[in-house]
Amino acid sequence: MTAPLTPPPPPNERSSYQGGPVPPPVGAHAVGTPPGAPYGTHGDHGEQDGPGMLTEVRQAAVAAVAVALSGVLLGVLWWKLAPSVPLVGEVVGDRWLVYLKESEGEQSVGVDGTFTLLALAFGALSAVAVFLLRRRGGVPLVVAVGAGGLLGSLLAWRVGIWLGPAQDVVAHAKEVGKGVTFSAPLKLGAKGALLAWPIAALVVHLGLTGLFGPRDPEPDPWPAPYGKTSA
């Protein structure tokens, strides 16, 4: 008698693949990332790639307020270091007239120059301080450095005017007397000096971030063969 023939396998079954590892199905997760893990996590650790946007915005707001409040110190230094502009009051008829004692003096230019130099120094120092406290950078922090510097300049300008000589020069001339020299109130002839702080802060902060900030890892130019993982 003839032995019974073995029935062929069902058409739905496939023979085992002997040529190598079975390729993963389409849509499978990458090696090292567990299924269902949120985007931005690293393997089994579950750590995000840096702080969230809400945290960055909160830190940027704190940095902006701190930088702006330092404008009080800039205003005090401007009031102390700026050269005084001498004025003299005279009486013509029954009217008081106030004029510059030295018509060709450069004290007014010195007032603007002092504010500009101090603002540049404060911009550089504030950028260094923010970078040392928060090295990762980010758009919110860059905006905070610039906005805080502008607010600090405006605050310094108003504080210096408030601390300086009286704004009413005619009343001041009457108070000191006819022909007596007194100092003019502080003022900025060139309002562009208010931009010195934010510009310096942005340039220094971006430079420090580009030179010493964290960098993304370089991609592997020779990826591992399919189906193999590094040890």
C-alpha positions in Angstrom: 0.0 0.0 0.0 1.0 3.5 -0.6 1.5 5.9 2.4 -1.0 8.7 2.6 0.2 12.0 1.3 0.8 14.9 3.7 -1.8 17.6 3.0 -0.3 20.9 1.9 -0.2 23.8 4.4 -3.1 26.2 4.3 -2.6 29.1 2.0 -2.8 31.7 4.8 0.2 30.2 6.6 3.7 31.4 5.7 6.9 29.5 6.2 9.3 30.9 8.7 11.8 33.5 7.4 15.3 32.1 7.5 17.3 34.8 5.8 17.5 37.3 8.7 15.5 39.2 11.3 11.9 39.7 10.4 11.3 43.4 9.3 9.0 45.3 11.6 5.6 46.1 10.3 4.8 49.5 8.8 4.2 52.2 11.6 6.3 50.3 14.2 8.0 52.4 16.8 11.7 53.2 16.6 14.2 51.1 18.6 14.5 52.3 22.2 11.1 54.1 22.2 8.3 52.2 23.9 5.0 52.0 22.2 2.6 54.8 23.2 5.5 57.0 24.5 4.8 60.8 23.9 6.7 62.6 21.3 10.0 64.1 22.5 10.9 61.4 25.1 14.2 59.5 25.2 13.8 55.7 25.4 12.7 54.4 28.8 13.7 57.5 30.7 10.6 59.6 29.6 12.6 62.9 29.7 11.6 65.7 27.5 14.0 67.6 25.2 14.3 70.6 27.6 11.6 72.6 29.5 8.2 73.2 28.0 7.1 76.4 26.4 5.2 77.5 29.5 8.3 77.2 31.6 10.4 79.0 29.1 7.9 81.9 28.9 7.8 82.1 32.8 11.6 82.2 33.0 11.8 84.8 30.2 9.3 87.0 32.1 11.3 86.8 35.2 14.5 87.7 33.3 12.8 90.7 31.6 11.6 92.1 34.9 15.0 91.7 36.5 16.8 93.4 33.6 14.2 96.2 33.5 14.6 96.9 37.2 18.3 97.3 36.9 17.5 100.5 35.0 17.2 102.2 38.3 20.9 101.8 38.9 21.6 103.1 35.4 19.5 106.2 36.1 21.4 106.9 39.3 24.8 106.5 37.6 23.7 108.7 34.8 22.7 111.4 37.2 26.0 111.1 39.1 28.4 110.9 36.1 26.8 113.1 33.5 28.4 116.5 33.1 26.4 119.5 34.2 25.2 122.0 31.7 25.7 125.5 33.2 22.9 128.0 32.8 22.6 131.7 33.8 19.5 133.7 34.5 19.2 137.4 33.6 16.4 140.0 34.0 15.5 142.0 30.9 12.8 144.5 31.7 10.4 142.6 33.9 11.1 139.2 32.4 13.6 136.5 33.3 15.7 135.0 30.6 17.8 131.8 30.9 20.6 131.0 28.5 23.7 128.8 28.3 26.7 130.2 30.1 29.0 128.6 27.6 27.3 128.7 24.2 30.1 126.6 22.6 30.3 124.0 25.4 29.9 120.3 24.7 28.3 119.4 28.0 25.0 118.5 26.3 26.7 116.0 24.0 28.5 114.6 27.1 25.1 114.0 28.8 24.0 111.9 25.9 27.3 110.2 25.5 27.4 109.2 29.2 24.0 107.6 29.0 24.9 105.8 25.8 28.1 104.3 27.2 26.5 103.3 30.5 23.6 101.7 28.6 26.0 99.7 26.4 27.8 98.4 29.5 24.5 97.5 31.2 23.4 95.7 28.0 26.5 93.6 27.9 26.4 92.8 31.6 22.7 91.9 31.6 23.2 89.6 28.6 26.1 87.8 30.3 24.1 87.4 33.5 21.1 86.0 31.7 23.3 83.6 29.7 25.1 82.3 32.8 21.8 81.7 34.5 20.0 80.1 31.5 22.3 78.7 28.9 19.8 77.0 26.7 18.6 80.2 25.0 15.4 80.2 23.1 13.1 82.7 21.4 11.3 83.8 24.6 14.6 84.5 26.4 16.0 86.5 23.5 12.8 88.6 23.4 13.0 89.1 27.2 16.6 90.3 27.0 15.7 92.9 24.3 12.4 94.0 25.9 13.9 94.2 29.4 16.8 96.3 28.1 14.4 98.8 26.4 12.2 99.0 29.5 15.4 99.5 31.6 16.6 102.3 29.4 13.2 104.1 29.7 13.2 103.6 33.5 16.8 104.9 33.7 15.9 108.0 31.6 13.0 108.9 33.9 14.9 108.2 37.1 17.8 110.4 36.0 15.5 113.3 35.1 13.7 112.9 38.5 17.0 112.9 40.5 18.5 115.7 38.4 18.1 119.5 38.7 14.6 121.0 38.6 12.9 121.1 35.3 11.5 124.6 35.7 14.7 126.6 34.8 13.0 130.0 35.2 12.0 129.2 38.7 15.4 127.8 39.4 17.1 131.0 38.1 14.8 133.2 40.3 15.7 131.0 43.3 19.5 131.2 42.9 19.5 134.9 41.8 20.4 137.0 38.8 23.7 136.1 37.1 24.3 133.0 39.3 25.3 129.8 37.4 23.2 126.7 38.0 22.8 123.3 36.3 20.4 122.6 33.6 18.0 119.6 34.1 19.1 116.3 32.7 17.7 115.4 29.2 18.4 113.2 26.3 18.9 115.2 23.1 19.3 112.0 21.1 16.5 109.6 21.9 18.3 106.9 19.9 20.5 106.4 23.0 17.5 104.5 24.5 18.2 101.7 22.1 21.8 101.2 23.1 21.0 98.8 26.0 18.6 96.4 24.1 20.9 96.3 21.0 24.0 95.6 23.1 22.1 92.9 25.1 20.8 91.1 22.0 24.2 91.1 20.3 26.1 89.9 23.3 23.5 87.3 24.3 23.3 85.9 20.7 27.0 85.8 20.5 27.4 83.9 23.7 24.7 81.4 22.8 26.3 80.8 19.4 29.8 80.3 20.9 29.1 78.5 24.2 25.5 77.4 24.1 24.4 73.7 23.8 24.4 72.2 20.4 22.3 69.4 18.9 24.2 66.1 18.5 25.6 65.5 15.0 23.6 62.8 13.0 25.3 59.5 12.4 26.5 59.5 8.7 26.6 55.7 8.7 23.4 54.3 10.2 23.5 50.8 11.5 22.2 48.0 9.2 18.5 47.4 9.3 17.5 45.1 12.1 20.7 45.7 14.1 21.0 47.8 17.2 24.1 49.3 18.8 25.3 47.7 22.0 
